[in-house]
Amino acid sequence: MIRRFYILPVNPGVPDAKVQEMIGVLSAADRFIPGLLDSSAGVDFDSRTVLWENTF
């Protein structure tokens, strides 16, 4: 098993709704990427940073 973490800063001015949409897309990635067993994402709205975790 391999776990990878991506830290993605969000540009200032991006609406929270768009950030939530991105979180949903990243979290669903395991349904579309072969070999990806699990995908989850979350956001820290104070620092405007997204954390995306993958398990292969």
N, C-alpha and C positions, 0 to 999 in steps of 0.2 A: 504494500500500500504506500502511495506517495501522497503527501498533503502539500498543497501550495497555497500561499496567501498572497493576495495582491492588495496593495494600499493605493487607492485612487483619490487624489484630491479633487474636489469639485470646484469649478471656477465660480468666482463671485457673480451674483446676479442670476444664476440658474434657479428657476422656481422649484420649491420643494416638491411640487407635483411631478416634475420631470425627474427629480432625483429618485422619488419613490417608484416611478416607472422603470428607471434603470435598475433599481434593486430587484424588482419583479423579474425583469429579463435575465439578470445575472443569476438569480436564484433558480430559474427554470432551465438553465443551460445544460444540466445533466440529462434532460430529456432529448437533447439535440446533438450533443457531442459524444461520439462513440468513445468508450473507455472511461468516461467521466462517471464515477459512481455516485458522487454527491456534490452538490453545489449550493452554497448559501451565501447570502450577502446581507450587510447591515450598514447603517450610516450613523455617524456621530454628527448631529446637526450643529453642535457648538463649533467644531473644527471644520465642518463641511468636508469630511473625509469618509469615503466608502471603503469598507473592508470586504473582500470577496475571497471565500475559502473554497477550495476544490479538493476532492479526494479522487485519486486515480487508482 
